[in-house]
Amino acid sequence: MKIKKAALAQTAAWQKQYPPVLDLDIVLAGRSNVGKSSLINRLINRKGLARTSSSPGKTRTINFYLIDDHWYFVDLPGYGYAKVSKGDQEAFKKMVEEYFTAQRPRVIWQIVDLRHPPTALDQQMNAYLRSQNLPFMVVATKADKLSNNEIAKNKAVMRRELNLKEEELVIFSAQSGFNKEALLKTIDHLLRR
C-alpha cells in the first residue's frame, strides 16, 4: 500500500464537529510525547503534516487526517501529561469518550514507548479498550533507540504486562522506518475487510 494524499481534514472537540464518516478511522491513542504525530508523518511520507513537539500536551483536540479521500488517521489528545490542569484532563477524557461512543468504523492503535514498561495509564487505556470491545493493536515506538537485545526484552515485557498476543503488538520506529511496511500492510488489510 502506498499513501498518495494526506491532509488535515478537521480538528474537533465534540461530535458535531467530526468530518463525514468514511471507510475507516485508524485512531492513535497514547501518552503525550509517545510519537503519534511522528508515526503519522512517517507513514504518509510527509515531514510536517502532523505537528510534532518536544513539549508534551500540545494536542488538545481530536485531529482527523484525511488519507487518500477514503479513511482517516485520528490523533487523540495524549493522556497523562501532568502539567495539564485537572479541568483540561477532564475535558480531554469527555472528548475521547464521546469519540469512542460515536458510530464510526474504527480500529485503535494504542501507541506506547518501547523503551519503558507500560505505565499505569497505558494499562488503564488498554483495559478500557478491552472492556468496550473496541478493536485494537499496540504499536510500540522508538525502537531505534534500543539494541536488538533490548527490543526483544522490552517486547516480552509489553506482551506480558498488557496481555497481548503476538499479532497484537507491532514494534515501530518513525526515525528509521522500521516496520513501516508492516503497518501499511495492516491498514490495507483493514480497508479490504
Secondary structure, 3 states (H helix, E strand, C coil): CCCCCEEEEEEECCHHHCCCCCCEEEEEEEECCCCHHHHHHHHHCCCCCCCCCCCCCCCCCEEEEEECCCEEEEECCCECCCCCCHHHHHHHHHHHHHHHHCCCCEEEEEEEECCCCCCHHHHHHHHHHHHCCCCEEEEEECHHHCCHHHHHHHHHHHHHHCCCCHHHEEECCCCCCCCHHHHHHHHHHHHHC
